Amino acid sequence: MKKIFIFIVITVFALHVNANIYRLNNNAGINANFSSWGAALIGTVAGDTIFVEGSSTSYGDITLTSPRTIIGPGYYLSQNPQTQANLLQANFGYINLNPGCMGSLITGLVINNNFNINCGNISVVKNWINTISFATGSTSNMSNFLICQNYINNSINDQSGSITKYNIVICNNIFYPGGSTTIGLGNSCSGTITNNLIVCATSFQSAINVSNFVLTNNIIYQGNISGSNNAYANNIFNSNQIAAGNNNQLNVSMSTVFVGTGSTEGQWKLKTGSPAIGTGMNGVDCGPFGGSQPYVLSGIPAGPSIYQINTTSTTGTTNGGLNVNVKAVTH
């Protein structure tokens, strides 16, 4: 059997009435709608969806001033089973979400530099991201941010000073290895931080420095905690980073929490008998794989994805057709 690798993701979204769906692929010889991000930006309008296909060549930087839905294939695709037939990622440099792009969804991409947020009402879901910043381009108060199910290599920080940012939801992310301050948001920010894993390289780093947040069901592996006017409940800490109470578990040996083997992300699944199992609020598991929006390995976008296509021949006939065996899985 000859194996043919392609990238296909079928996803159903609630789109604008007149929105269109386009393909972006910068590999030579591929007949997609666009071969560069610049062409895709010019050739689409507010509310359109752009499927970005895997490539060994970066697509460069993104700056949005009107909303788009941008969907990539995911990341760490070779490490986990049943991901995509094409194991290449969709790599980008910087992403800038500027005023006017409210309603945008970014999912399944690899963002190697800063992801800069200058507007509200955005969803950042299932990406590999170096750093997320509430950036200096913000000019007015902002609200409604969903930062969920991402693998964040460095940090989330606030550079926008006194600009009020509220209803920030940071959930089910893996932060590893974490920056000098992994989640550092100023007094102008507020929201919830739930079901995340934060792993700091040393105990001298700052895992969380926020104020005006509710923090539940998180697992903090090294790093100190600071800030004011926060509420902590049902979190797990490797040391005594906060005061006891509210069902927080302190001084937990992390060797009892995680399986410790498998893929880059899979090693953080809970092992049998883990103290994180069922000890979150309302009986959910603590950490990124628990709760109502559990972390998805490789950041595979929602909906079914084809991860393998087999055929007995590379050619077909009008009468006989071409026998193809397709394997797909729903994420």
Protein Blocks (a to p, Z undefined) as FASTA:
>chain_A
ZZdddddddddddddfkbccddddfbehiacfbfcfklmmmmpcehiacdddddfbdebj
addfbdcddddebehklmpghibfblcdcddfbdcddehigoiacehiacfbdcddfbeh
iadehiacfbdcddfkbcbdcehiadehiacfkbccdfkljaccehiacehiacdebifb
lbacdfkbgcddehiacddfbfkbcfbacehiacehiaceehidedehiacehiacfblf
bcceehiaehiafklmpgoiacfklmmpccehiakgopaghhiaedjkgcjbdcdehhia
edjddfbdcdfbfbdcfklopadddddddZZ
